[in-house]
Amino acid sequence: MTYDYSFKLTMVGDSSVGKTSIIKQYIYDIFTDREPTIGIDFGAKMIKICDKNIKLFIWDTAGQEAFRSITRSYYNYSAGVILVFDVTNINSFNHVRNWLEEIRLYARDHIKIILVGNKIDKPNRQIDYNMANIFANNHGLQYIETSALLKQNIDELFRMIAVLIHNSIKTNEILPIGYNNGIGISNTMLNTDTYYCCY
């Protein structure tokens, strides 16, 4: 299927917070709880927003410190970043601030960032919704909670960030042409006067 736009997304967060599980559930409808990602992995899926076909290219990054220099190189060419922590691991939440500082240091202006609390299916929760949501609001982020195991809010997560990016094109906050900002546009769209549609 052809697409009108492509959006490059990068998933970051500590090791073992479930980044790969979220991607596999979203793209393949399977749950996998495997060994941590080594380096960079990749997936893609087409969605439709406001009658536009949008292809999401999703980069799954390793959370280990040894791979951080590789991860940083992906920020500058991404339209959006999905920052994941594990609601049952307080350390992974405490490290969100460091991840956010790094994203804003290396990413382009106007990049869209969503904070995700994953593993809400587990009973031994350490970070409640209000705590994470207040942090997100204080840092200008949207917050959503997910369970990769149950596929809870997985589709909603990716739709949320795609809509944020699409809205930024609509308002001319991000220009889809002539900039290496993680947004691709089809030749068909290039030949029209309007690069977006109304919601």
C-alpha positions in Angstrom: 0.0 0.0 0.0 1.3 3.5 -0.9 1.4 6.1 1.8 0.9 9.9 1.9 3.3 10.5 4.8 6.0 8.5 6.7 6.9 9.2 10.3 10.1 8.0 11.9 9.6 7.1 15.6 12.3 6.2 18.1 11.5 4.2 21.2 13.8 4.8 24.2 13.9 3.9 27.9 15.8 1.7 30.3 16.6 -1.9 29.4 13.8 -4.4 30.0 10.9 -1.8 30.3 9.1 -3.5 27.4 10.0 -1.4 24.4 10.4 -4.5 22.1 7.3 -6.1 23.5 5.2 -3.0 22.7 6.5 -2.9 19.1 6.0 -6.6 18.5 2.4 -6.5 19.9 1.6 -3.4 17.8 3.0 -4.7 14.5 2.6 -8.5 14.7 -0.1 -9.0 17.4 2.2 -11.2 19.4 3.7 -10.9 22.9 7.3 -11.5 23.4 9.3 -11.2 26.5 12.8 -11.7 25.2 16.4 -10.7 26.0 17.1 -7.0 25.8 17.7 -5.5 22.4 21.3 -5.3 21.3 21.9 -2.1 19.4 18.9 -1.1 17.2 15.9 -3.0 15.9 13.3 -1.9 13.4 9.6 -2.3 12.6 7.0 -0.6 10.4 3.2 -0.4 10.1 0.7 1.6 8.1 -2.1 3.5 9.8 -4.8 5.9 8.5 -5.4 9.3 10.0 -8.0 11.6 8.5 -8.1 9.7 5.2 -4.3 9.8 4.9 -2.2 6.7 4.8 0.8 7.1 7.2 3.6 4.7 7.4 5.2 4.5 10.8 8.9 3.5 10.9 9.6 2.5 14.5 13.2 2.2 15.7 13.6 0.1 18.9 16.8 1.1 20.8 18.8 -0.6 23.4 18.5 0.8 26.9 21.9 -0.2 28.1 24.4 2.6 28.7 26.9 0.9 26.3 24.5 1.7 23.3 23.5 5.2 24.3 25.8 6.9 21.7 24.0 4.8 19.0 20.6 5.8 20.4 21.5 9.5 20.4 22.2 9.5 16.7 18.6 8.6 16.0 17.0 11.5 17.8 18.0 14.1 15.3 16.2 12.3 12.5 13.0 11.3 14.3 9.6 13.0 14.1 8.6 11.5 17.5 10.1 9.8 20.5 8.2 7.3 22.7 9.8 7.3 26.2 9.0 4.1 28.1 9.3 3.2 31.7 8.1 0.2 33.7 5.5 1.0 36.3 6.8 -1.8 38.5 10.4 -0.5 38.5 10.8 2.9 40.2 14.4 3.2 38.9 13.2 3.1 35.3 10.8 6.0 36.2 13.6 7.9 38.0 15.7 7.7 34.9 13.0 9.2 32.7 14.3 12.7 33.6 17.7 11.8 32.2 16.3 10.3 29.1 14.2 13.4 28.5 17.2 15.7 29.0 19.1 13.7 26.5 16.3 13.7 23.9 15.9 17.5 24.2 19.7 17.9 23.9 20.1 15.8 20.7 16.7 16.0 19.0 15.4 18.7 16.7 13.1 21.4 17.9 9.4 20.5 17.9 10.0 16.8 18.2 6.9 15.1 19.7 7.5 13.0 22.8 5.1 10.7 24.6 5.7 9.2 28.0 4.6 5.6 28.4 4.1 3.6 31.6 4.2 0.0 30.6 3.5 -3.3 32.4 0.3 -2.2 34.1 -0.9 -5.8 34.1 1.5 -6.6 36.8 0.4 -6.4 40.5 3.6 -5.0 42.1 3.1 -1.5 40.8 5.5 1.2 42.2 4.5 4.2 40.2 0.9 5.3 40.2 -0.9 7.0 37.4 -1.1 10.4 39.1 2.6 10.6 39.9 3.5 9.8 36.3 0.9 12.1 34.8 1.9 15.0 36.9 5.5 14.5 35.8 4.4 14.4 32.2 2.3 17.6 32.5 5.1 19.4 34.2 7.4 18.6 31.2 4.9 19.3 28.5 4.3 15.6 27.6 1.3 13.5 27.0 1.1 10.3 29.2 -0.4 6.9 28.5 -0.2 3.6 30.3 0.1 0.3 28.4 0.3 -3.4 28.8 2.1 -5.2 26.0 1.0 -8.5 27.4 -2.7 -7.6 27.2 -2.3 -5.2 24.2 -3.9 -2.6 26.3 -3.6 0.9 24.8 -0.9 -0.2 22.4 -2.8 0.9 19.2 -3.8 4.1 21.0 -0.2 4.9 21.9 1.0 4.9 18.3 -2.1 6.7 17.0 -1.6 9.3 19.7 1.9 10.2 18.6 1.0 10.0 14.9 -1.8 12.5 15.4 0.6 14.8 17.3 3.0 14.8 14.4 0.2 15.2 11.9 -1.3 18.1 13.8 2.2 19.8 13.8 2.2 19.6 10.0 -1.3 21.0 9.8 -0.3 24.0 11.9 3.0 24.5 10.1 4.9 23.8 13.3 6.9 21.2 11.4 7.4 21.6 7.6 7.3 18.2 5.9 9.4 19.2 2.9 13.0 20.0 2.6 14.1 19.0 6.2 15.5 15.8 7.4 13.1 15.8 10.4 11.8 12.2 10.3 8.8 13.0 8.1 8.5 11.7 4.5 6.0 12.9 2.0 4.8 11.1 -1.2 5.2 12.5 -4.7 1.4 12.6 -4.9 1.2 14.9 -1.9 4.0 17.0 -3.2 1.9 17.8 -6.3 -1.0 19.2 -4.2 -1.4 22.5 -2.5 -2.4 21.0 0.8 -0.2 18.6 2.8 -2.7 17.9 5.5 -6.4 17.5 6.2 -8.7 18.8 8.9 -9.8 16.9 12.0 
